[in-house]
Amino acid sequence: MLGLPVAAGLGFVFRSGIGNLAQLLDWPGLPRAAMLSLVPGLMATATSVTLVLLILGLRPRAFAVLERLLAPMLALPHAAAALGLAFLIAPSGWIARVLSPWATGWTAPPDLLTLNDPCGMALTLGLVLKETPFLLLVALGLGTRTMERRRMVAATLGYGRAMGFLLAVWPGIYPQLRLPVLAVLVYAMTTVDMGLILGPGLPHPLAVQISLWMTEPSLAHQGLAAAGALVQLALVGLGLLIWRASEALGHRLLQAGAQSGLRGHGLDGPLGLLAETVAVAFVLSGTLGLAGLALWSVAGPWPFPRGLPQSVSLTVWSRAAPDLITTSATSLALAGVATLAALALTLVALQGEGQGRNRRIEGLVALPLIVPQVVFLPGLATALLPLSVPPLLAVALAHLVFVLPYVFLSLAGPFRAWDQRMGAVATTLGAGPLRILLRLRLPMLAGPLAAAAAIGVAVSIGLYLPTLLLGGGRVATLTTEAVALASGANRRIVGAYGLMQAVWPALAFALARRAQTRLT
Amino acid sequence: MDWQAVQDKARGAQVYFHAWGGDPKINDFIAYVGQLASDRFGVTLTHVKLAATSDAVARVQAEQAAGKTGGGAVDLIWTNGENFAAMKRAGLLYGPFATSLPNWRFVDTAGKPSTINDFTLPTEGFESPWAMAQLVFEHDSAKLATPPLTIAALADWAKANPGRFTYPQPPDYLGLTFLKQVLYAMLPDPAALQVPVDAAYDLAPLWSFLDALHPNLWRQAKAFPANEPALGQLLADGETTISFAFNPGRASAEIAAGNLADTVRTFVLIGGTIGNASYVAIPFDASAPEGAQIVANLLLEPEVQARAQDAAVLGFQTVLNLAALPDADRVRFDTLQRGPATLSPAELGPTLLEPHASWMTRIAEDWVKRYGVAP
């Protein structure tokens, strides 16, 4: 069921892409555009994983605050997060405004390239800010009890906090985190909205360029876009290979570290400080980014270098209110249907795989994440046209295609990590497999289930292209409205819609957390 | 079909209007038109807010490829220039319908030839105009009292004030419009712009002008804003001092909305600036072509046109010939407040015709080759 839509779309890409490869190779920007997909993608993923390691391992004091911010940061759509960050670090941004003119002497914004820098640093930063919360949330969903036990064993063996976590706890976490990490890598390599707002433009990262070719008014570059998509696909493959290779390297290093017997007490001081700094930086940028958006949504005139708007009003909100209510209802209904269906399918697949894990299913499930959306969706929409599927149903199905991988990825680890001996005990007590699943395994996995559902809701609410293309524009959700408005770069309205987009998933996460704490 | 029959058939219709949704002011205006359509003609108008018009064109194209002849997703589409040319070429349009609209008689086809020529392509009734656009420059009068009035003077000003001017990155249409405006100033014989560009035509004057200008642009031309809204945001943030837009009323409307400093003013160049029209078109497989025509006609209603021209609403210039209107309707325009930053029709000066679309393609391709990959 998952393979079919992607295959339909991919067939379309291969057909129109292959013939245009030569034309694409003529484009002088190709090598740089490819590097701008690969390097920020890998850098952002590596940094995010390192930060997760650092924060989980050393539990800085600021973590208590950070943990509360995770859900809203994750729920904030990428475009809104990018605009929030852009407003912080731009030469005319909030930081510069607060420091001007008294500290900097600037009465007009300086001509500095802090955004859209040629190396993609701003883009990498934005990706790290957006993906670390996702990984942290998944990692926290893995259950802290085993983590704590292993940590204690390491401590009694005389290991320092950092070293003990790295050698004893991390190897238990990472395999369950791997698929989400790979999903992050693919996303980071193929992001369009963050790349457009934060990334360089001469040339754009490849995924951005593909979507620009797709939307060019003359429709003359559709073939070039398809060829670009093929290259993007190969690049993603390369990125995944590089990642797997570095995983193997990391594994070796860990083994060597364990064999060396070093307890690493000296590391705790400096790393603890680093972790504290990182956590505080996250809390600050998260709060300020959200606050900046919130403030813009009620701002009157707000010229440089004022630190605050000249006046505030609720005009934007009151004008948008009717739209916000109806589109929220559609968004929530779609998210509910897609998430429930995804949960059911995931459980069927996971239960069906028994003892061994089924790589084929895993590959199929991850497919929609690996094939860039701009590539297979137009083909899928074309394939569905003759069937005259009602728009709402088509959109719901498309949402399922994208929600399923995330639900699967966040649930597979904990589901497989469940102690099979429990099942064995229950079987000897006479319970059948279905009874074990419903009465034992699922209740024990209530935490991860709730987290997976919340992630599913967040993903569904954030989907733009599937909603637009499969619905033929007739299904208006919060996100289709928000992206259309974001194309106008109006910070006030983007702020309002971005916050609304964040509210519902944040609510889902809050509910998931309550379920988690109540049940574990 | 006579108009009464169109009206009868349209009653109860559901019209999906695919239009760029990036500006809340425009979205509100379309909602107002929808209210009129429902009150007066029983037509329900749904604004499908797009991030890019080509999304809708691609959809119609896909429907054609799938063999559909009716029941399409798009009933009405805001279009002009390349989108229209692509749709007309591919036979994706319904019509001709525009010249049969009752309000067509008010359209100023003689005084505003771009109401029937879209980037030199005759519209032949396959799209109906609803707003005039003209390139105007904007400057913050608090920082710059007397703006430069020619392209050459603009370049000199940028040299003296580096980092305070830029243009949207081609192939964005506004960025290309600026380049076409430069071309008007560079070419010995601008009439060449009205016919397809000769492949051998030497654009060297344009490139040497840009080579000299780029080091003095915002971020030394190492980055460009993505589009018109992003360019406007730079002016609002004080990053740039001179900007430009395709809507002569934009600055006033943005000042009224509290988005732009009230010291911003508009100006045009000596010799005129490029102008064109925005249109609506109906796809060949629209589900409600009659309802779509009702909306196209409504957009030409003097009352609606006057509202669009109101600086506090959109500030879009009318496509109508005011002299042809009944007195009661003309008064609607005479009493409009222009807003602090909008030029009078006389001050707006002559409108230069859009060059043939092939110039745009050529400039875009060459620009991307020359500057699209930073050295």
Contacts between the chains, C-beta under 8 A, distances in Angstrom:
chain1	res1	chain2	res2	distance
A	28	B	369	7.1
A	28	B	372	7.6
A	28	B	373	5.1
A	29	B	368	7.9
A	29	B	372	5.7
A	29	B	373	4.4
A	32	B	373	6.1
A	90	B	237	7.5
A	91	B	239	6.7
A	92	B	237	3.8
A	92	B	238	6.2
A	92	B	239	5.1
A	108	B	143	7.7
A	108	B	238	5.4
A	108	B	239	7.9
A	109	B	237	6.4
A	109	B	238	5.7
A	109	B	239	4.8
A	111	B	162	7.3
A	111	B	163	3.5
A	111	B	218	6.6
A	111	B	219	6.3
A	111	B	220	7.7
A	111	B	239	7.9
A	113	B	219	5.3
A	113	B	222	5.8
A	113	B	223	6.2
A	115	B	223	7.3
A	116	B	219	7.7
A	116	B	223	4.0
A	117	B	223	7.9
A	118	B	222	6.7
A	118	B	374	5.9
A	196	B	226	6.5
A	200	B	223	6.9
A	200	B	374	7.8
A	201	B	169	5.6
A	201	B	223	5.7
A	201	B	224	5.9
A	201	B	226	7.4
A	202	B	222	7.0
A	202	B	223	7.2
A	202	B	224	7.8
A	202	B	371	6.9
A	202	B	372	6.2
A	202	B	373	6.1
A	202	B	374	4.0
A	203	B	372	5.8
A	203	B	373	5.3
A	212	B	171	7.9
A	214	B	54	7.5
A	214	B	58	7.5
A	215	B	51	7.8
A	215	B	52	4.0
A	215	B	54	4.5
A	215	B	55	6.6
A	216	B	54	6.4
A	216	B	82	7.9
A	216	B	171	6.4
A	217	B	53	6.5
A	217	B	54	5.2
A	217	B	57	7.3
A	217	B	81	6.7
A	217	B	82	3.9
A	217	B	83	4.5
A	217	B	86	6.8
A	217	B	173	7.4
A	218	B	82	4.4
A	218	B	83	8.0
A	218	B	85	7.2
A	218	B	86	5.4
A	218	B	361	6.9
A	219	B	54	6.4
A	219	B	57	6.2
A	219	B	58	6.7
A	219	B	61	6.8
A	219	B	86	5.0
A	220	B	86	7.8
A	220	B	361	7.7
A	222	B	58	7.8
A	300	B	258	4.8
A	301	B	258	5.1
A	301	B	259	7.4
A	301	B	260	7.9
A	301	B	261	6.9
A	303	B	236	7.7
A	303	B	237	7.9
A	303	B	238	6.1
A	303	B	261	5.6
A	304	B	237	5.8
A	304	B	238	4.1
A	304	B	239	7.9
A	311	B	258	7.8
A	313	B	258	7.8
A	316	B	24	7.6
A	319	B	24	6.8
A	319	B	28	7.0
A	320	B	24	7.7
A	378	B	58	6.7
A	378	B	62	7.0
A	381	B	59	7.6
A	381	B	62	6.2
A	382	B	62	4.6
A	382	B	65	6.3
A	382	B	66	6.2
A	385	B	62	6.2
A	385	B	63	6.1
A	385	B	66	3.8
A	385	B	68	6.6
A	386	B	66	5.1
A	386	B	67	6.9
A	386	B	68	7.9
A	388	B	71	7.5
A	391	B	73	7.6
A	468	B	55	6.3
A	469	B	55	7.8
A	469	B	59	7.6
A	472	B	59	5.9
A	472	B	73	3.0
A	472	B	74	7.5
A	473	B	16	6.6
A	473	B	18	5.9
A	473	B	48	3.8
A	473	B	50	7.2
A	473	B	55	7.5
A	473	B	56	6.8
A	473	B	59	7.0
A	473	B	73	6.0
A	473	B	74	7.1
A	474	B	16	6.3
A	474	B	46	7.7
A	474	B	48	7.1
A	474	B	73	6.1
A	476	B	48	7.3
A	476	B	49	7.4
A	480	B	49	6.9
A	481	B	21	7.1
A	481	B	49	5.9
A	483	B	51	5.2
A	484	B	20	7.4
A	484	B	21	3.3
A	484	B	22	6.2
A	484	B	49	3.7
A	484	B	50	5.8
A	484	B	51	5.0
A	485	B	21	6.2
A	485	B	22	6.1
A	485	B	24	7.1
A	485	B	49	7.2
A	486	B	22	7.6
A	486	B	51	7.4
A	487	B	20	7.2
A	487	B	21	7.5
A	487	B	22	4.1
A	487	B	51	4.1
A	487	B	52	7.0
A	487	B	227	7.5
A	487	B	229	7.2
A	488	B	21	7.8
A	488	B	22	2.8
A	488	B	23	5.0
A	488	B	24	7.7
A	488	B	229	4.5
A	489	B	22	7.6
A	489	B	226	7.8
A	489	B	227	7.6
A	489	B	229	4.0
A	489	B	230	4.9
A	489	B	232	7.7
A	489	B	233	5.2
A	490	B	22	7.4
A	490	B	23	7.2
A	490	B	24	6.7
A	490	B	229	6.7
A	490	B	259	7.5
A	491	B	233	7.5
A	492	B	259	7.5
A	493	B	24	5.4
